Amino acid sequence: MFNIWLLSLFIGQISAIAYNLPKFCANATWNPTAITFADSTIVGTYPYGVFVDTNNTVYIADRANNRVQIWANNSATPTRSISGGLNTSFNLFVTDNSDIYVDNGYANNRVDKWAFNSTSSVPAMYNCGPCFSLFIDINNMLYCSLYNANKVIAKSLNTNLNIWNTVAGTGTVGSTPSMLNAPCDIFVDSNLNLYVADNNNNRIQKFGSGQLNGTTISTGTITLSHPTGVILDFDGYLFIVDQGNYRLIGSGPYGYRCIAACSGNWGSSSTQLNAPYSIRFDSYGNIFISDLFNNRIQKFFLVTNGCNGTTTSMTTMSSGISMNSTQSVPLLTSTYGTSSTTISSSTRLSYNRPKFSAYATWSSNGVTLFNTSTIGQYPYGLFVDTNNTLYVCEWNQNMIQVWLENSSIPIRTISGGLSYPYTMFVTVNGDVYVDNGDSNSQVDKWAVNTTVGVPVMIVKAACWGLFVDIYNNIYCSQYAYHQVVTKSLNSRSNMWIVAAGTDCSGSISNTLYYPRGIYVDTDLNLYVADCGNNRIQLFLSNQLNSITVAGTGAPSTIDLVGPSGVVVDGNGYLFITDTGNQRIVGSGPNGFRCLVGCSRVLGSASNQLYYPMTLSFDSHGNMFITDDFNYRIQKFYITSNIYKNISFDEDVGTMIPMPFDLFLILGTTINQPSFCPSTTWYTDGITFANSSTVGTNSYGVFVSINNTVYVANQQTNKVVVWFEGSINPDKILSGSLNTPFDLFVTPVGDIYVDNGAFNSRVDKFSLNSSISTSVMSVPYACTGIFVDISNTLYCSAFTSNQVVKRWLNDNVLTSTIVAGNGTTGSTATMLNAPIGIFVDAKFNLYVADSNNHRIQMFPVGQLTGITVAGASAPGTITLFEPNGITLDGNGYLFIADCFNHRIVGSGPYGFRCLFGCTTIPGSASNQLNYPGTLRFDSYGNLFVADRFNSRVQKFILASNSCSLSYNQPTLCFNASWYSNASTFASSSTTGSLPYGIFIDGINTVYIPNRVSNTILSWAQGSNTSTSNSYSSLSNPYSLFMSMTGDIYIDNGYSYGRVDKYTFNTSNRVTVMNVNGSCYGLFIDINNNIYCSLKYLHQVVKLLLNNGTTIPIIAAGNGSAGSLSNMLNSPQGIYVDSNLNLYIADCANNRIQFVQTGQLNGVAIVGNGSSTNIILNYPTGIVLDANGYLFIVDSYNHRIVASSYYGFRCIVGCSGGGSTMYQLSFPQSMAFDSYGNIYVTDRNNSRVQQFTLQTNSNCSKLFSYNEIL
């Protein structure tokens, strides 16, 4: 079916005109002295719009009072006033049937229609910003002059669709024939020629019907200055408001002349005007003028209109007129518009739409197919066709490369004439449509096997998303213009129409804010990744108002941050690149869940993403992602696509139970996030649920792989269920439960609940069932329940000192013993009050052996346990009646250390306390009171049943870095810190004049004590330091810790070296020889170590483990100086992920930036730079994750930071001193994972901690324009 559309498809009856077109003689004149028709008491201040209909009824837009004032013929006072919902209306237009169209764009982005005698309005057109002029032509087309957008748009009033088209101007300021600069008044004649008062170009432009290039109307000897109004008379002569010259001019058979206010001076007398704007005639030829700065409407009477010496009666035009139809553009659709013709659509798709089960999983570790050496920087677009041919849009290299499945050699390269292409789309026949809008304002088609692209669509800017639907309509997502546009590829015209958005940013149902990826399903429903609004919008076929289907505004879905890509699978479920959260999420029958990148921490490890952009599936269901800021294409293999414990019997044609579940493919039945060495959680928990929902003494909590939360309420004997994102319970299951302790939910949704205390069994609620059945007989309550990947159910029998199990795929309800001999004891074969249990993918059983204060591991098939934590396991941690236990994806233990009222965890650096680290019970957000079970969600957040507080606490993952050993928090440009610091360590601990500080990725703080020649360390949450002594250490200034936990210490003062101490040993190795103290130490991502030699005016570096200890020069020539290759007393240093070196060049009062491989630096802050801040002996420099600089401005006794708007002081801003808000010659700083700042306050001999106060409402979304 198709619908013809450009300016108007439906050309039926021709409308009569409602305005006056008087016929004037050549010598017509107007009285130079006007009367004031209405002043500010009636029309408010700065009245723009005036309209006079053929009955001489006058309409004026009273902007100041948000109303329209109406005077019937010859009335001296308004006879009617309309208002309601208007806001600062600029102009208006009245049709021949007295319908009033009023601009309402200033705040509401629309034009409203007030039908004849109606007391309320309806939207007639959605647009972006105020219409400085409105006009309706004889074909019932509504025009709007968008002054601020430098264009004129139009839409047909014969259709209910809010589809408008640009009819003049490109949206960009300019003076070419196709461009406008602040257009004001408009007029459309009977031949559909459009006249525009092109204000800032000082001209009147005429656009022929259907033409986008205008012709400048010559005004002869009269020069225009900022014209604002234009109108024609009966004979087609122009009358112009020449605003900048404060006059009215008109044309006739003898050319142009001034007709009113001809003094050339502004004023308020009756012969003067001040910023006149609109002009309209009444039927007698009198002129009405809106006189803006005089806040009035003036009326100039026609006094002479004699032709050939006689007086001619006034003739006006107000009847229907014939017209020439404009060329049309077909848009192919299935049900589009009012006039349609059947055409065939393509049922074949060029892209893959696999069908996934509710429990489909992908490998958490991606495979890098191509990196920057092949695809350059910032790859954006990606497409996988049904042959699994991969197309990658290489934005930085201006080309498209094409690879066959599993090939590393491209079979085709598309290049030439492209300018920063963002994306592409490949059709069934192999034609490639490529964005070429950045500089060339077009979309190009590269036919299969051709070497030249041809334009098929003119666009205003880059297309951040391209799509071709089954009816051969192409769609372009115009990020910069907040809209999606479309056109038919079956048309020869390059013009488009709006499919979504109003050309202005907004968050209501018909607006978008920086849209990116798009997808059109086979029903022509359009999905838009509405990036700036953090949501996915669904525009049903032919609709301009959308539905939010994910993100902000769609409760019970998922939180999104800057989504960039959206695709739909074969079942109609959404898959989204959640760019700002560094992850991919997907929906299914159980709602939304995270699929890959679930730590939400940006990074370059195989399980991390760094601003992922587009997503595509191959035919196998594998996921391809453009990992934009890692400059790579990642492939995540599908690892399981389990539907349920069923198979298909071809003989009988039915679904039958399988002999075992396929959890073996899944590898796990529970969330086991993979954490990096540098991982922290926020220590203040959020109360997910309190006693009103979970009852008193809550014990069992479970989080499924879909992030559904289940709690066993012992008080009400029910199971309470929250779907992901819900605040209140979504489901409550009862039955014959009695005091249930624990529960477990399998990936297929079956719930196993302890019912042993009084009923001696475990019950099962099948998926979506509210009725339970008994599945296992147990001796008493199961304080721990687990189902492993072979579908075996385990119960921790607390009173029997045993763990028992039962295979769920047989019909036997009795269990067998797998740990404990039933007798209380502490030997390797015995247990004492076992509680929490966990079974890993190798079927090793972990037991929280509570009263033995230990964690036991029983290898598969063994009844003899190994102590892995607590009691007799040296080098682990001391436990006091541990309860809950779980493992992460790397096999590290996390334990609810119940009677110590804390949660502890292990990792590559050993055990540490995570929450409740004071071991004091309490109900504050950072305290626990006998915690029971603990479970991870898929994002790595931890849920804890806080038993004696009768609540479930949720601890949010704060950081998870696999590549950095230090903290680089993501801070908003307007982040702030409390001005009053707390003293983290005083001189009694740090010694006098402390200098260096290092905080590792798990928030352990290290400070060299230069007096005692020791290294002090504080574990997270600890107020007591550990003094670490190292051999032959003398006056250490700085230190750095690697990802492996090895510590590197400056030992240059007396011994001329940098020492390395291997993790958890006292083994010293000299790794670098230096000629003096290293005032700064740093190890980059390539394992180069850097040392800042203050008194040699150099920074040197060395590749570790390369067989030498002799460094090379990284910056500075060894002489003090301020040239680009020189330094003067450098101290703090920092190396970013691109190996660029930042140096606190102290005595030069600047920060030097030395690019990788260069010896010449550039001053980026301070002396010699263009920044807005003066430094005085800067000594420290660090960067946050957004690349903002944080500088220790030592002699100004403060810390300063950069932001989007320049530099600012953040702490110590009142000058030097010793109060809590002052510093005295600070030296170094470091972040913890939460963004708190630690500063070595040298002359106060203390270390100060400044707590992050606010870090929200980041109004700047990352964009290429800011980064490239």
Secondary structure, 3 states (H helix, E strand, C coil): CEEEECCCCCCCCCCCCCECCCCCCCCCEECCCCEEEECHHHHCCCCCCEEEECCCCEEEEEHHHCEEEEECCCCCCCCEEEECCCCCCCCEEECCCCCEEEEEHHHHCEEEEECCCCCCCEEEEECCCCCCEEEECCCCEEEEEECCCCEEEEEECCCCCCCEEEEECCCCECCCCCCECCEEEEEECCCCCEEEEEHHHCEEEEECCCCCCCEECCCCCCCCCCEEEEEECCCCCEEEEEHHHCEEEEEECCEEEEEECCCCCCCCCCCCCCCEEEEEECCCCCEEEEEHHHCEEEEECEEECEECCEECCCCCCCCCCCCCCCCCEEEECCCCCCCCCCCCCCCCCCECCCCCCCCCEECCCCEEEECHHHHCCCCCCEEEECCCCEEEEEHHHCEEEEECCCCCCCCEEEECCCCCCCCEEECCCCCEEEEEHHHHCEEEEECCCCCCCEEEEECCCCEEEEEECCCCEEEEEEHHHCEEEEEECCCCCCCCEEEECCCCECCCCCCECCEEEEEECCCCCEEEEEHHHCEEEEECCCCCCCEEEEECCCCCCCCCCCCCEEEECCCCCEEEEEHHHCEEEEEECCEEEEEECCCCCCCCCCCCCCCEEEEEECCCCCEEEEEHHHCEEEEECEEECCCCCEEEECCCCEEEECCCCCHHHHCCCCCCCCCCCEEEECCCCEEEECHHHHCCCCCCEEECCCCCEEEEECCCCEEEEECCCCCCCCEEECCCCCCCCCEEECCCCCEEEEEHHHHCEEEEECCCCCCEEEEEECCCCEEEEEECCCCEEEEEECCCCEEEEEECCCCCCCCEEEECCCCECCCCCCECCEEEEEECCCCCEEEEEHHHCEEEEECCCCCCCEEEEECCCCCCCCCCCCCCEEECCCCCEEEEEHHHCEEEECCCCCCEEEECCCCCCCCCCCCCCCEEEEEECCCCCEEEEEHHHCEEEEECEEEEECCCCECCCCCCCCCEECCCCEEEECHHHHCCCCCCCEEECCCCEEEEECCCCEEEEECCCCCCCEEEECCCCCCCCCEEECCCCCEEEEEHHHHCEEEEECCCCCCEEEEEECCCCEEEEEECCCCEEEEEEHHHCEEEEEECCCCCCCCEEEECCCCECCCCCCECCEEEEEECCCCCEEEEEHHHCEEEEECCCCCCCEEEEECCCCCCCCCCCEEEEEECCCCCEEEEEHHHCEEEEEECCEEEEEECCCCCCCCCCCCCCEEEEEECCCCCEEEEEHHHCEEEEECEEECCCCCCCCCHHHHC
